[in-house]
Amino acid sequence: MKSPGCTLRAICKVWWFVFGEGLSDKNPLKLCFLSRHIKCLIIFNLCLGLIFLSGFFHMKSKNYIISKSHEELLIPSTPCDAKTNVMFLKTHKTASSTVLNIMFRFAERYNLTVALPAGQLVHLGYPNTFLAHFVEEFQAIGQNYNIMCNHLRFNSSEVQKVMAANTFYFSILRNPIALLESSYVYYKDSVPAFRTSKDVNEYLASPMKYYHPANYEQNIYARNIMWFDFGYDNNAEDNKKYIQAVLKEIEQNFHLILIADYFDESMILLKHTLCWDLDDVIYFKLNSRSQDTVQTLTPESKERIKVWCSLDWKLYLHFNQSFWRRLEETIGLEDLEKEVNHLRMRQKELVETCLSDQEAVGKDHIKNKALLPFQSGATNILGYNLKQDLDNRTLRTCQKMVMPELQYTSYLYAVQHPHKKRKQLGLPLLWTTFQEKMQLPTPN
């Protein structure tokens, strides 16, 4: 009689003997049968293992083309180290407060040192051109800061005194048409050029009637504000040679320029470029205003802005093109869409976890006044209400995501410089008890 081969029937018999009736030394027939079939079972299992491994490595070689999980899509295709020396030029009315919040949270996550405004200031000397001594304890800390992101008027040589040689520089721009309308409403009460006009359309119909260059320090928000923030003369003549020289200099000083009008795409590009995680660039929109304060621009006003703010307009057009070119080269538009969708899914998860109203609310509906954003002009700057009874870890995460700019600056200042007089804005040194639920003094 032939010895039984390694057939599926034989293997099934082995499993039945062992698991169906149980293995026992009182059943010598079973032991005899197993002695002839156990090798078959081992060989069969080895074959299965080899088949599985070959399939696994085949999938690796194909970069998971068959099925990419959520996590796999968020892993950079090439291993890299997260950049932790980063300078963000915070421009005005460009969603930069949201970026600042991202930078502050990243600094806390990795225990990094932030170049914060000295003393009671909340800006780094703005609107004066930046000088290194505007940074708290610059003389003691020197060039050992990791993050710089508070408002300043850019001055490359002075910033380099504060930040390390390998620092990554980036900024953000916004379409000047939307930006000027936002500036008009936000700075209506403080900018002379805006104050005496009825609305933004009246102002743009004859801007020189209201705008006086002699008052340029008070009127910087009324014309070419982004050009000014980058350190240049916002009243300069629109000269092609001059503009090209400035654009070239900005390209030399900054590694990346983002576009606020495509904020989610900007965050994905930032994530890739800095080699950060998805949660490092997740955000809740901060310092936004209610829609009822938005003034409708006429078609004529929109065209007038392109002329009145021609320096900003050409700055925006130039870097909007380079932004999309960078996206295509770095990520590709197909993968970009997938990653943007993942970012929005994650954001939705955090909204459902953190926010009691599931959205931003007007200033009069913010229950915890310690989380009230600074209000300016005719705007109604929105804020957030957190859910009650969050566990300590979740509460801490949610608090940081909704914390307005001034409060977060004050908090970090107290943490980094505990021996200094605290900025008079409200937040405690540390959250030693989460039961207090941020029941803190109202910011000044």
TORTISE-239579 format. One record per residue (C-alpha): residue in three letters; y, z, x. Coordinates in pm, 1 decimal, padded with zeros to 6 digits, always signed. Example, Ala and Ser with C-alpha at 12.3 -4.5 7.8 and 13.67 -1.06 7.14 Angstrom:
residues 2
(atom ALA; (-00450.0; +00780.0; +01230.0))
(atom SER; (-00106.0; +00714.0; +01367.0))
***
This chain:
residues 444
(atom MET; (+00000.0; +00000.0; +00000.0))
(atom LYS; (+00343.2; -00090.6; +00132.0))
(atom SER; (+00593.8; +00179.2; +00216.7))
(atom PRO; (+00875.2; +00192.1; -00033.9))
(atom GLY; (+01197.4; +00014.7; +00087.1))
(atom CYS; (+01560.1; +00137.1; +00058.0))
(atom THR; (+01601.7; +00012.3; -00295.7))
(atom LEU; (+01836.8; +00138.7; -00560.3))
(atom ARG; (+01532.6; +00245.8; -00763.0))
(atom ALA; (+01406.6; +00455.1; -00474.2))
(atom ILE; (+01745.2; +00618.7; -00423.4))
(atom CYS; (+01768.4; +00703.0; -00792.7))
(atom LYS; (+01428.9; +00868.9; -00768.0))
(atom VAL; (+01556.9; +01088.3; -00486.7))
(atom TRP; (+01856.5; +01201.5; -00695.4))
(atom TRP; (+01630.9; +01266.0; -00995.9))
(atom PHE; (+01385.1; +01476.8; -00795.9))
(atom VAL; (+01657.8; +01686.5; -00638.7))
(atom PHE; (+01902.2; +01727.5; -00924.0))
(atom GLY; (+01684.7; +01650.8; -01228.4))
(atom GLU; (+01393.7; +01890.1; -01170.3))
(atom GLY; (+01507.4; +02081.9; -00866.1))
(atom LEU; (+01357.2; +02095.7; -00517.0))
(atom SER; (+01081.3; +02351.2; -00463.4))
(atom ASP; (+00811.0; +02415.0; -00202.1))
(atom LYS; (+00569.7; +02458.9; -00497.9))
(atom ASN; (+00588.4; +02085.3; -00557.6))
(atom PRO; (+00440.7; +01920.6; -00243.4))
(atom LEU; (+00448.5; +01578.0; -00412.7))
(atom LYS; (+00826.8; +01593.6; -00427.6))
(atom LEU; (+00851.9; +01699.3; -00064.4))
(atom CYS; (+00624.9; +01415.7; +00040.2))
(atom PHE; (+00822.1; +01163.9; -00161.9))
(atom LEU; (+01151.2; +01290.1; -00023.5))
(atom SER; (+01026.5; +01272.9; +00334.7))
(atom ARG; (+00986.9; +00896.3; +00288.8))
(atom HIS; (+01314.5; +00841.0; +00095.3))
(atom ILE; (+01570.0; +01075.6; +00248.2))
(atom LYS; (+01649.2; +00825.0; +00523.2))
(atom CYS; (+01724.4; +00565.3; +00258.8))
(atom LEU; (+01975.0; +00795.7; +00090.4))
(atom ILE; (+02154.6; +00866.8; +00419.1))
(atom ILE; (+02174.2; +00497.8; +00505.1))
(atom PHE; (+02302.8; +00414.8; +00157.6))
(atom ASN; (+02579.3; +00677.1; +00183.3))
(atom LEU; (+02677.9; +00548.4; +00526.1))
(atom CYS; (+02707.9; +00197.7; +00385.8))
(atom LEU; (+02928.3; +00320.1; +00103.9))
(atom GLY; (+03151.5; +00498.6; +00355.7))
(atom LEU; (+03187.4; +00187.5; +00570.4))
(atom ILE; (+03273.2; -00023.8; +00266.7))
(atom PHE; (+03540.3; +00228.1; +00160.5))
(atom LEU; (+03693.6; +00245.2; +00509.0))
(atom SER; (+03703.2; -00132.3; +00548.6))
(atom GLY; (+03882.3; -00158.6; +00214.5))
(atom PHE; (+04127.5; +00113.4; +00316.1))
(atom PHE; (+04221.8; -00053.3; +00643.9))
(atom HIS; (+04246.6; -00389.3; +00470.4))
(atom MET; (+04498.9; -00236.7; +00232.9))
(atom LYS; (+04691.0; -00088.4; +00526.7))
(atom SER; (+04711.2; -00428.1; +00693.2))
(atom LYS; (+04851.3; -00572.6; +00370.4))
(atom ASN; (+05118.8; -00295.5; +00343.7))
(atom TYR; (+04980.5; -00179.1; +00010.5))
(atom ILE; (+05064.7; -00506.2; -00159.2))
(atom ILE; (+04805.4; -00436.2; -00430.4))
(atom SER; (+04964.0; -00114.9; -00551.7))
(atom LYS; (+05259.7; +00073.4; -00410.1))
(atom SER; (+05297.7; +00429.4; -00531.3))
(atom HIS; (+05634.8; +00598.6; -00585.5))
(atom GLU; (+05607.4; +00779.0; -00251.8))
(atom GLU; (+05500.7; +00473.6; -00054.5))
(atom LEU; (+05803.0; +00275.9; -00168.7))
(atom LEU; (+06028.4; +00548.3; -00034.4))
(atom ILE; (+05871.7; +00558.3; +00312.9))
(atom PRO; (+06054.7; +00337.6; +00566.0))
(atom SER; (+05842.1; +00045.1; +00687.4))
(atom THR; (+05917.5; +00145.9; +01046.8))
(atom PRO; (+05899.6; +00511.9; +01153.4))
(atom CYS; (+06240.6; +00648.0; +01250.4))
(atom ASP; (+06423.5; +00975.5; +01303.8))
(atom ALA; (+06685.2; +01092.8; +01057.0))
(atom LYS; (+07039.2; +01067.2; +01191.9))
(atom THR; (+07205.1; +01408.5; +01184.0))
(atom ASN; (+07535.9; +01333.3; +01359.7))
(atom VAL; (+07733.8; +01155.5; +01090.0))
(atom MET; (+08104.0; +01097.8; +01022.9))
(atom PHE; (+08202.5; +00988.2; +00671.2))
(atom LEU; (+08558.5; +00868.3; +00618.6))
(atom LYS; (+08634.5; +01000.4; +00272.2))
(atom THR; (+08864.8; +00747.3; +00106.5))
(atom HIS; (+09055.6; +00819.5; -00215.7))
(atom LYS; (+08934.1; +00737.9; -00567.8))
(atom THR; (+08618.9; +00565.6; -00439.7))
(atom ALA; (+08339.0; +00801.1; -00556.6))
(atom SER; (+08380.9; +00971.9; -00220.2))
(atom SER; (+08360.4; +01323.2; -00369.5))
(atom THR; (+08004.4; +01242.9; -00473.2))
(atom VAL; (+07927.7; +01126.6; -00118.5))
(atom LEU; (+08084.3; +01444.2; +00022.2))
(atom ASN; (+07850.7; +01652.3; -00194.3))
(atom ILE; (+07555.6; +01453.6; -00056.1))
(atom MET; (+07676.2; +01518.7; +00299.5))
(atom PHE; (+07725.8; +01891.6; +00241.1))
(atom ARG; (+07379.0; +01930.1; +00089.5))
(atom PHE; (+07224.1; +01739.5; +00379.8))
(atom ALA; (+07405.7; +01965.6; +00626.7))
(atom GLU; (+07269.4; +02275.1; +00454.5))
(atom ARG; (+06916.3; +02137.4; +00434.6))
(atom TYR; (+06900.8; +02082.5; +00811.0))
(atom ASN; (+07126.8; +02373.5; +00913.3))
(atom LEU; (+07392.7; +02143.2; +01058.5))
(atom THR; (+07748.3; +02229.2; +01160.1))
(atom VAL; (+08026.9; +02075.5; +00950.5))
(atom ALA; (+08374.8; +02002.4; +01087.2))
(atom LEU; (+08573.4; +02187.2; +00820.3))
(atom PRO; (+08951.6; +02210.7; +00770.4))
(atom ALA; (+09113.5; +02497.9; +00957.5))
(atom GLY; (+09262.4; +02797.1; +00782.6))
(atom GLN; (+09345.8; +02760.7; +00415.6))
(atom LEU; (+09354.1; +02379.8; +00424.4))
(atom VAL; (+09103.9; +02176.1; +00223.8))
(atom HIS; (+09186.9; +01844.0; +00398.7))
(atom LEU; (+09172.0; +01765.4; +00768.9))
(atom GLY; (+09549.9; +01732.5; +00801.0))
(atom TYR; (+09584.0; +01456.2; +00542.3))
(atom PRO; (+09810.7; +01262.2; +00497.1))
(atom ASN; (+09902.6; +01316.1; +00862.8))
(atom THR; (+09702.8; +01114.1; +01112.3))
(atom PHE; (+09401.1; +01320.6; +01214.9))
(atom LEU; (+09413.8; +01543.6; +01522.3))
(atom ALA; (+09116.4; +01736.1; +01658.3))
(atom HIS; (+09280.3; +02076.9; +01616.7))
(atom PHE; (+09282.8; +02026.8; +01238.8))
(atom VAL; (+08913.3; +02129.3; +01257.2))
(atom GLU; (+08832.9; +02500.2; +01236.6))
(atom GLU; (+08735.8; +02644.6; +01577.6))
(atom PHE; (+08750.4; +02306.6; +01751.3))
(atom GLN; (+08860.2; +02478.1; +02073.5))
(atom ALA; (+08547.4; +02696.8; +02069.8))
(atom ILE; (+08287.8; +02454.8; +01931.0))
(atom GLY; (+08413.5; +02139.1; +02101.2))
(atom GLN; (+08206.5; +01824.9; +02048.4))
(atom ASN; (+07914.7; +02007.4; +01884.6))
(atom TYR; (+07979.8; +01930.6; +01517.9))
(atom ASN; (+07716.2; +01732.7; +01328.7))
(atom ILE; (+07892.1; +01635.1; +01006.6))
(atom MET; (+08251.1; +01539.5; +00928.3))
(atom CYS; (+08338.7; +01432.0; +00573.5))
(atom ASN; (+08652.7; +01602.5; +00437.9))
(atom HIS; (+08962.8; +01392.6; +00369.4))
(atom LEU; (+09145.5; +01272.5; +00679.8))
(atom ARG; (+09354.3; +00976.2; +00791.5))
(atom PHE; (+09132.9; +00806.7; +01047.5))
(atom ASN; (+09221.3; +00830.8; +01414.8))
(atom SER; (+08931.3; +00712.1; +01629.3))
(atom SER; (+09023.4; +00877.2; +01959.7))
(atom GLU; (+09078.9; +01220.8; +01799.7))
(atom VAL; (+08764.7; +01203.4; +01585.8))
(atom GLN; (+08564.0; +01125.2; +01900.2))
(atom LYS; (+08684.7; +01452.0; +02051.6))
(atom VAL; (+08510.0; +01633.2; +01766.9))
(atom MET; (+08197.9; +01424.8; +01707.6))
(atom ALA; (+07914.3; +01347.3; +01949.9))
(atom ALA; (+07887.2; +01010.9; +02124.5))
(atom ASN; (+07583.9; +00910.6; +01913.7))
(atom THR; (+07758.9; +00981.0; +01581.0))
(atom PHE; (+07702.6; +00736.6; +01295.8))
(atom TYR; (+08029.1; +00633.4; +01125.3))
(atom PHE; (+08047.1; +00509.7; +00766.8))
(atom SER; (+08291.1; +00488.1; +00477.8))
(atom ILE; (+08319.2; +00352.5; +00124.8))
(atom LEU; (+08551.8; +00107.1; -00051.8))
(atom ARG; (+08622.8; +00029.0; -00415.8))
(atom ASN; (+08760.3; -00272.3; -00597.2))
(atom PRO; (+09139.9; -00222.9; -00570.1))
(atom ILE; (+09189.3; -00324.3; -00933.7))
(atom ALA; (+08993.0; -00028.7; -01069.5))
(atom LEU; (+09114.7; +00192.6; -00786.7))
(atom LEU; (+09485.1; +00148.9; -00862.3))
(atom GLU; (+09439.8; +00228.1; -01230.9))
(atom SER; (+09247.0; +00542.4; -01134.0))
(atom SER; (+09513.5; +00643.5; -00881.6))
(atom TYR; (+09788.9; +00588.8; -01136.6))
(atom VAL; (+09635.1; +00828.4; -01388.7))
(atom TYR; (+09519.3; +01085.5; -01131.5))
(atom TYR; (+09847.2; +01102.2; -00936.6))
(atom LYS; (+10084.2; +01029.7; -01225.3))
(atom ASP; (+10268.0; +01362.1; -01193.0))
(atom SER; (+10288.1; +01375.7; -00813.5))
(atom VAL; (+10369.1; +01020.1; -00698.6))
(atom PRO; (+10736.7; +00916.3; -00745.4))
(atom ALA; (+10645.7; +00549.7; -00796.6))
(atom PHE; (+10419.1; +00640.0; -01089.3))
(atom ARG; (+10619.8; +00921.7; -01242.6))
(atom THR; (+10901.1; +00725.6; -01406.6))
(atom SER; (+10697.4; +00433.5; -01543.0))
(atom LYS; (+10548.4; +00447.1; -01892.1))
(atom ASP; (+10200.2; +00326.1; -01799.3))
(atom VAL; (+10014.9; +00134.6; -01529.0))
(atom ASN; (+10094.1; -00205.9; -01677.0))
(atom GLU; (+10466.3; -00132.9; -01681.4))
(atom TYR; (+10447.6; -00018.4; -01321.1))
(atom LEU; (+10267.0; -00334.9; -01211.0))
(atom ALA; (+10506.5; -00562.8; -01398.2))
(atom SER; (+10774.5; -00468.1; -01145.6))
(atom PRO; (+10638.9; -00228.3; -00882.6))
(atom MET; (+10940.7; -00248.8; -00649.4))
(atom LYS; (+11151.5; -00108.7; -00932.7))
(atom TYR; (+10962.0; +00218.7; -00892.2))
(atom TYR; (+10820.6; +00203.8; -00537.6))
(atom HIS; (+11055.3; +00289.9; -00250.5))
(atom PRO; (+10906.3; +00254.1; +00099.5))
(atom ALA; (+11140.5; +00525.6; +00226.0))
(atom ASN; (+10929.8; +00769.9; +00023.2))
(atom TYR; (+10608.9; +00631.7; +00174.1))
(atom GLU; (+10448.8; +00972.7; +00228.7))
(atom GLN; (+10480.4; +01054.4; -00141.4))
(atom ASN; (+10392.5; +00699.3; -00247.3))
(atom ILE; (+10084.2; +00633.4; -00034.4))
(atom TYR; (+09859.3; +00642.6; -00343.9))
(atom ALA; (+10065.5; +00370.5; -00511.7))
(atom ARG; (+09988.4; +00086.1; -00271.7))
(atom ASN; (+09704.3; -00006.3; -00031.6))
(atom ILE; (+09568.9; +00349.3; -00020.0))
(atom MET; (+09239.2; +00248.3; +00147.2))
(atom TRP; (+09427.5; +00066.6; +00422.5))
(atom PHE; (+09626.5; +00386.4; +00477.0))
(atom ASP; (+09313.9; +00606.6; +00485.6))
(atom PHE; (+09168.3; +00390.6; +00762.6))
(atom GLY; (+09477.3; +00473.4; +00966.9))
(atom TYR; (+09693.3; +00166.2; +00914.2))
(atom ASP; (+10037.0; +00095.1; +00766.9))
(atom ASN; (+09995.1; +00043.7; +00393.1))
(atom ASN; (+10334.5; -00131.7; +00378.2))
(atom ALA; (+10253.2; -00377.5; +00657.5))
(atom GLU; (+10321.2; -00746.1; +00609.4))
(atom ASP; (+10030.3; -00952.1; +00480.7))
(atom ASN; (+09981.1; -01145.7; +00801.3))
(atom LYS; (+09651.4; -01327.7; +00857.7))
(atom LYS; (+09633.4; -01253.7; +01230.5))
(atom TYR; (+09715.0; -00886.0; +01175.3))
(atom ILE; (+09458.6; -00849.8; +00896.3))
(atom GLN; (+09184.8; -01011.5; +01104.2))
(atom ALA; (+09260.3; -00776.8; +01392.2))
(atom VAL; (+09236.7; -00472.4; +01165.9))
(atom LEU; (+08910.2; -00587.3; +01006.4))
(atom LYS; (+08760.8; -00641.4; +01351.0))
(atom GLU; (+08870.1; -00295.1; +01463.0))
(atom ILE; (+08717.9; -00132.5; +01154.6))
(atom GLU; (+08390.8; -00314.6; +01222.8))
(atom GLN; (+08395.5; -00174.8; +01576.4))
(atom ASN; (+08468.5; +00181.0; +01460.9))
(atom PHE; (+08227.5; +00197.4; +01165.2))
(atom HIS; (+07856.7; +00122.2; +01153.3))
(atom LEU; (+07845.4; +00084.1; +00774.8))
(atom ILE; (+08088.1; +00031.1; +00486.0))
(atom LEU; (+07954.1; +00103.7; +00137.0))
(atom ILE; (+08087.2; -00025.7; -00195.4))
(atom ALA; (+08155.3; +00223.6; -00475.6))
(atom ASP; (+08120.1; -00044.5; -00744.5))
(atom TYR; (+07750.3; -00064.5; -00647.3))
(atom PHE; (+07695.7; +00303.8; -00584.5))
(atom ASP; (+07318.4; +00323.9; -00633.4))
(atom GLU; (+07264.4; +00022.8; -00409.8))
(atom SER; (+07493.7; +00189.0; -00156.2))
(atom MET; (+07286.2; +00506.2; -00159.7))
(atom ILE; (+06965.3; +00312.8; -00098.6))
(atom LEU; (+07126.1; +00128.9; +00192.8))
(atom LEU; (+07255.5; +00459.2; +00330.3))
(atom LYS; (+06909.4; +00613.1; +00299.0))
(atom HIS; (+06751.2; +00329.7; +00495.0))
(atom THR; (+07022.4; +00313.0; +00758.7))
(atom LEU; (+07023.2; +00687.4; +00828.6))
(atom CYS; (+06645.8; +00720.9; +00782.7))
(atom TRP; (+06695.7; +00990.5; +00518.0))
(atom ASP; (+06470.1; +01086.2; +00225.6))
(atom LEU; (+06535.3; +00982.3; -00133.6))
(atom ASP; (+06633.5; +01336.6; -00232.8))
(atom ASP; (+06894.7; +01334.5; +00045.0))
(atom VAL; (+07093.4; +01071.4; -00147.5))
(atom ILE; (+07020.5; +01183.0; -00505.3))
(atom TYR; (+07342.5; +01280.8; -00678.4))
(atom PHE; (+07525.2; +01381.7; -00992.3))
(atom LYS; (+07852.8; +01194.0; -01026.9))
(atom LEU; (+08140.2; +01424.8; -00932.0))
(atom ASN; (+08516.3; +01412.5; -00987.2))
(atom SER; (+08481.2; +01149.3; -01258.3))
(atom ARG; (+08714.3; +01149.2; -01559.0))
(atom SER; (+08670.7; +01108.9; -01930.0))
(atom GLN; (+08692.5; +00757.9; -02067.4))
(atom ASP; (+08980.9; +00844.8; -02298.5))
(atom THR; (+09210.9; +00876.2; -01996.1))
(atom VAL; (+09136.5; +00524.1; -01871.3))
(atom GLN; (+09427.2; +00282.2; -01920.3))
(atom THR; (+09339.3; -00078.1; -02003.0))
(atom LEU; (+09477.4; -00324.3; -01752.0))
(atom THR; (+09605.6; -00656.3; -01882.1))
(atom PRO; (+09475.4; -00974.9; -01715.3))
(atom GLU; (+09821.6; -01018.5; -01564.0))
(atom SER; (+09815.1; -00667.9; -01418.0))
(atom LYS; (+09477.1; -00729.3; -01257.7))
(atom GLU; (+09612.2; -01036.8; -01081.3))
(atom ARG; (+09927.7; -00851.2; -00977.3))
(atom ILE; (+09717.9; -00580.6; -00809.8))
(atom LYS; (+09559.4; -00843.6; -00585.0))
(atom VAL; (+09908.0; -00931.6; -00461.9))
(atom TRP; (+10068.0; -00584.9; -00466.8))
(atom CYS; (+09768.5; -00433.9; -00283.9))
(atom SER; (+09680.1; -00745.1; -00086.9))
(atom LEU; (+09578.5; -00549.9; +00223.7))
(atom ASP; (+09328.8; -00345.0; +00024.1))
(atom TRP; (+09214.5; -00655.6; -00161.3))
(atom LYS; (+09130.7; -00842.9; +00158.6))
(atom LEU; (+08970.7; -00533.3; +00307.3))
(atom TYR; (+08747.8; -00504.3; +00000.9))
(atom LEU; (+08653.9; -00873.4; -00012.3))
(atom HIS; (+08554.9; -00873.7; +00354.2))
(atom PHE; (+08331.3; -00567.6; +00341.1))
(atom ASN; (+08186.6; -00647.8; +00000.2))
(atom GLN; (+08042.6; -00962.0; +00158.2))
(atom SER; (+07907.3; -00779.3; +00461.0))
(atom PHE; (+07760.7; -00511.1; +00232.2))
(atom TRP; (+07543.4; -00757.3; +00041.3))
(atom ARG; (+07448.9; -00938.2; +00358.9))
(atom ARG; (+07337.3; -00606.5; +00507.8))
(atom LEU; (+07132.4; -00525.1; +00197.5))
(atom GLU; (+06946.2; -00855.2; +00213.0))
(atom GLU; (+06876.5; -00821.3; +00584.9))
(atom THR; (+06775.0; -00452.7; +00571.3))
(atom ILE; (+06585.0; -00418.9; +00244.9))
(atom GLY; (+06572.7; -00743.3; +00049.3))
(atom LEU; (+06698.3; -00773.4; -00305.6))
(atom GLU; (+06353.1; -00745.3; -00466.6))
(atom ASP; (+06267.4; -00417.6; -00292.7))
(atom LEU; (+06623.3; -00297.3; -00345.6))
(atom GLU; (+06580.9; -00322.9; -00721.6))
(atom LYS; (+06259.9; -00118.5; -00705.2))
(atom GLU; (+06419.7; +00151.9; -00493.9))
(atom VAL; (+06727.0; +00171.6; -00716.0))
(atom ASN; (+06495.5; +00221.3; -01014.0))
(atom HIS; (+06314.4; +00502.4; -00831.1))
(atom LEU; (+06647.2; +00666.8; -00747.8))
(atom ARG; (+06749.6; +00654.7; -01114.1))
(atom MET; (+06412.1; +00791.7; -01225.5))
(atom ARG; (+06447.2; +01083.1; -00984.7))
(atom GLN; (+06805.1; +01137.6; -01097.2))
(atom LYS; (+06690.3; +01145.9; -01459.8))
(atom GLU; (+06429.0; +01408.6; -01369.9))
(atom LEU; (+06697.4; +01628.7; -01215.7))
(atom VAL; (+06931.1; +01581.1; -01512.8))
(atom GLU; (+06653.6; +01700.9; -01744.2))
(atom THR; (+06574.5; +01991.0; -01511.4))
(atom CYS; (+06928.1; +02110.7; -01435.7))
(atom LEU; (+07172.2; +02024.5; -01711.4))
(atom SER; (+07193.1; +02189.1; -02050.3))
(atom ASP; (+07403.1; +01904.0; -02193.7))
(atom GLN; (+07211.0; +01627.5; -02011.9))
(atom GLU; (+07547.1; +01479.0; -01905.3))
(atom ALA; (+07892.8; +01560.0; -01769.8))
(atom VAL; (+08130.8; +01738.7; -02007.9))
(atom GLY; (+08508.9; +01765.3; -02039.6))
(atom LYS; (+08705.0; +02041.7; -01868.9))
(atom ASP; (+08736.2; +02244.2; -02191.9))
(atom HIS; (+08358.8; +02249.0; -02238.8))
(atom ILE; (+08262.3; +02376.2; -01892.6))
(atom LYS; (+08126.3; +02724.2; -01963.8))
(atom ASN; (+08122.8; +02858.5; -01608.1))
(atom LYS; (+08480.7; +02825.0; -01485.8))
(atom ALA; (+08364.9; +02868.3; -01125.8))
(atom LEU; (+08225.8; +02515.0; -01160.7))
(atom LEU; (+08549.4; +02370.4; -01299.1))
(atom PRO; (+08667.0; +02071.7; -01090.8))
(atom PHE; (+09027.2; +02046.1; -00977.8))
(atom GLN; (+09237.4; +01882.7; -01251.9))
(atom SER; (+09518.4; +01642.4; -01168.1))
(atom GLY; (+09776.5; +01440.9; -01359.8))
(atom ALA; (+09675.0; +01312.0; -01702.0))
(atom THR; (+09307.4; +01312.0; -01614.2))
(atom ASN; (+09029.2; +01513.7; -01768.8))
(atom ILE; (+08795.3; +01564.4; -01474.1))
(atom LEU; (+08441.0; +01618.0; -01596.1))
(atom GLY; (+08198.4; +01886.0; -01484.0))
(atom TYR; (+07856.3; +02023.8; -01571.1))
(atom ASN; (+07681.5; +02310.4; -01749.0))
(atom LEU; (+07354.1; +02429.3; -01598.7))
(atom LYS; (+07051.9; +02534.1; -01798.6))
(atom GLN; (+06989.3; +02903.4; -01844.1))
(atom ASP; (+06688.5; +03088.0; -01698.8))
(atom LEU; (+06617.0; +02846.1; -01413.3))
(atom ASP; (+06401.5; +02993.5; -01139.8))
(atom ASN; (+06589.1; +03090.1; -00823.9))
(atom ARG; (+06493.0; +02788.4; -00615.1))
(atom THR; (+06572.9; +02537.8; -00890.8))
(atom LEU; (+06899.1; +02712.6; -00973.4))
(atom ARG; (+07012.1; +02692.3; -00613.8))
(atom THR; (+06934.9; +02319.1; -00598.2))
(atom CYS; (+07112.2; +02248.7; -00926.5))
(atom GLN; (+07416.1; +02457.2; -00835.5))
(atom LYS; (+07472.1; +02263.0; -00516.6))
(atom MET; (+07441.8; +01928.1; -00693.9))
(atom VAL; (+07715.4; +02010.8; -00947.7))
(atom MET; (+07944.8; +02208.8; -00718.8))
(atom PRO; (+08295.7; +02056.5; -00703.3))
(atom GLU; (+08444.4; +01957.3; -00370.4))
(atom LEU; (+08691.6; +02242.4; -00324.2))
(atom GLN; (+08439.5; +02511.5; -00413.4))
(atom TYR; (+08173.4; +02364.9; -00183.5))
(atom THR; (+08422.2; +02343.0; +00104.1))
(atom SER; (+08520.0; +02706.4; +00050.0))
(atom TYR; (+08156.1; +02815.7; +00034.9))
(atom LEU; (+08055.5; +02633.4; +00355.3))
(atom TYR; (+08362.7; +02765.8; +00533.1))
(atom ALA; (+08262.1; +03122.2; +00449.6))
(atom VAL; (+07906.7; +03059.1; +00571.2))
(atom GLN; (+08007.3; +02891.4; +00898.1))
(atom HIS; (+08305.5; +03115.5; +00975.5))
(atom PRO; (+08224.4; +03458.8; +00828.1))
(atom HIS; (+08479.0; +03629.5; +01054.5))
(atom LYS; (+08763.7; +03414.7; +00918.7))
(atom LYS; (+08971.9; +03476.7; +00608.5))
(atom ARG; (+08802.5; +03290.6; +00324.7))
(atom LYS; (+08969.9; +02995.7; +00157.6))
(atom GLN; (+09117.3; +03117.9; -00169.5))
(atom LEU; (+08896.7; +02915.6; -00401.7))
(atom GLY; (+08631.1; +03148.5; -00535.8))
(atom LEU; (+08269.3; +03113.9; -00426.9))
(atom PRO; (+08070.2; +03400.2; -00270.5))
(atom LEU; (+07949.6; +03408.5; +00087.6))
(atom LEU; (+07585.8; +03372.5; -00012.6))
(atom TRP; (+07397.2; +03379.8; -00338.9))
(atom THR; (+07213.3; +03702.3; -00281.9))
(atom THR; (+07125.7; +03737.5; -00648.8))
(atom PHE; (+07064.0; +03447.7; -00879.1))
(atom GLN; (+07072.9; +03667.5; -01188.3))
(atom GLU; (+07452.6; +03647.5; -01170.4))
(atom LYS; (+07422.3; +03279.4; -01267.2))
(atom MET; (+07739.7; +03192.8; -01077.1))
(atom GLN; (+07957.2; +03432.4; -01279.2))
(atom LEU; (+08234.9; +03403.7; -01021.2))
(atom PRO; (+08614.1; +03402.8; -01019.2))
(atom THR; (+08792.1; +03093.3; -01145.6))
(atom PRO; (+08912.9; +02875.6; -00855.0))
(atom ASN; (+09286.1; +02865.3; -00795.4))
***
